[in-house]
Amino acid sequence: MNNENNPIKTLNEIKGYMESSVRFISLSGLSGVFAGIFALLGAASAYVYLNTSFLDTEYYRDYSSNISSNLSFTTFFIIDALIVLMLALTFGIWLTSRKARKLNLPLWSKTSKLLIINLFIPLFIGGVFCLILLYHHLIALIAPSMLIFYGLALFNAGKFAQKEIRILGLIECLLGLLGCFFLGYGLILWAFGFGILHIIYGSIMYYKYDKC
């Protein structure tokens, strides 16, 4: 019986090796959880700074139209976004490298390079597009645009990581498109997409792939 099962076991092992060679399996689920927490803290800071209800669409639009005369507004949100990004990247790299060492896998490989390239090309284009929106004072469209381009980046890079990341990318894109219709809800959708969804996604990935 054992001899009969050996070929099947061997084939499964070969399949696992092949899949690990084309997918970056060292991504840590906890990095998604921490990214979501940092995003929620950033959104909360933005809400407190605005000192008004972000459900007020007219206020959001009027404030956006006067952005060129309010340097502190622009400076705060740029700094806020950069802090969230740096914290998420720092914890993401640390947790992913820790998981790679635990699995005895290289952190920097051909697969990880392809993942980063496919992830950052849409992110870079999206970042430039958001700066263009800022230049034209179209502030209400920045949050939805961030969700859309981030979703496209995740979907594009998903073929080199776990399949769940592509599902997250599609949901982020849908949230961004929804935000383009309901401009007054941009901050809420941003907080949900980058915050709540990341925590849910990270928790699922942790219990499915990371937890022993």
N, C-alpha and C positions, 0 to 999 in steps of 0.2 A: 504493500500500500504506500509506504514511504517512497519507494522508487518511482511509483506512478505519479506521485505528487511533486517530485523534484523538478520535472520539466516545467510545470505550471509555476512553481515558486521561482524558478530561474527566469522565466518570461516576465513575471511580475517585477522582479528586481531590475531586469533590463529596461522595462517600461518606466520604472521609477527613476533610473539613472538618466534616461533620455529626456524625461519631463523636467528633471532638475537642471539639465544642461541647457534647456531653452527657456526656463522660467526662473526668475529670481525669487527663491522661496525663503530668503532670509528676512524679508520685510516683517517687522514686528507689529503685531496687532495693538500693543500698548502705545506705539508711536501715534496711531490714529486716535486713541483715547486722549492722549495728552494734547494733540493738535486741536481736538474738539474743545477741550477745556480752555486752552489759550484763546481760541477763537471766540468763545462765549465771553471770556473776560474782556477781550478787545471790543466786542459789540456792546457790552455793558458800559465800558468806559466811554464809547462813542455816544451812547444814549444819555449818560450823565452829563457829558459835555454839551450836548445839544440843549439839554434842560427843557425839553418839550416832548410831546407825544410824537413818536415816529409814525403814527398812523395818520398824521395830519399831512395829506398830500400837498395841499396848497402851500403850507409852510415850507415843505421840502423843496418845492419848485421855486418859490420866491427866494429862499436862501441860496439855492443853487445859482440863480441868475445874478446874485450879487457876490459871487465867490471871489471875483478879481479884486474887490475892495476889502476882503476879509482875509488877510494873510494868516492870521492865527488859526482860522478854521482849516485852511489847507494844510498848514504845518502840523497841526494836531493829528489829523487823520493819516497823513503820510507817516508820521512817527509811530502812531498807533499800529498801523498795518505792518510796518517794518519790524516792530517789536514782536508782534504775533508771529510773523514769518520766521524771524531768527530763533525764537524759542521753540517753535514747531520743528524747524530743521535741526537744531541742536539736539533736542530729545530724540528725534527720529533717527539721526545718525548714530547716536549713542546706543539706543535700544536695538537697532538693527545690527550694529556691529557686535553687540553682546550676544544676540541670537545666532549670528554667523559663527562666532567662536564656540558657542554651545553645540552647534550642529557640525562643527569642524568643516565649515565651508568658507571659501574665500569671499571677502566682502567686495573686492574689486575684481570683477571678471568680465568676460565679453558680454554676458547677458546683462549684468548690471550697467555696463556702459551703454548698451542699446536701450535699456529702460530709461536711463537718464536723458539720453538724446531725444527719444520719443516723447518724454514728459516735458522737457524744457523748451522745445521748439514752439508748441502751442502756448505755453506759459509766457514765453518772451514776446510773442506776437500779441497776446492778450494784454500784457503789461504796457506795450507801446500803444495799443488801441485805447486803453484806459487813460493814458496820458493825453492822447488826442481828445478824448471826451472832456478831460479836465481843462485842456487848453480852450475848448469851445464852450466851457461852462455848462456842459451837459452832465451835471453831477448825479442826477437821479438815475442815469443809465449805467453808472460805474459799477454798482453792486451787482446788478443782473449780468453785466458783461463779465465780471470776475467769475461768477458762477458758471457761465457758459464756457468760457475758455478753459477754466479749471476742469470742468467735466470732459471737454474734448481732450485735454491732456491726459487725464486718467484713462479714458477709453483708448487713446492712442498707445499708451504705455502698458495697458492691461494685457496685451499679448505676451509680455515678458514677465508677468507676475501672476498671482493667483487670479482666477477668473472673476472673483467677486468684485475686484477693483473696477472692472468694466461696467458692472451693474451700478456701482456708486457713481461712476462718471455719467452715465445716462440720466440718473436721477438729478445730479447737479445741473446738467444741461436743461432739463425740464423745469427745475426751479428758476433758473435764470430766464428762460423764456416767459415763465409766469410773471416774473418780476418786471419784465418789459411792458406788460399790460397793466400791472398794478404798481406804479412807481412809488406810491406812498408806503408800500410794504417792503421796500428794498432792504432795509436793515434787518427786519424780521426774517426775511427769506435768507439773507446772508448768514445770519446767526444760526438758522436752522440747517442750512447747507454745509457750512464750514464747522459748525459746532455740534449740533445734535446728531447729524448723520455720521460725522466722523467718530463720535463716541459709540454709536450703535455699530458701525462698521468695524471699528477697532475691537470692540468687545466680542463680536462674532468671530473675527479672525483669531483673536487670542484663544478663545475656548475651542476653536476648531483646529488650529495649527500649532499654537505655542504651548498651551498648557499640557503638562505631562501627566 
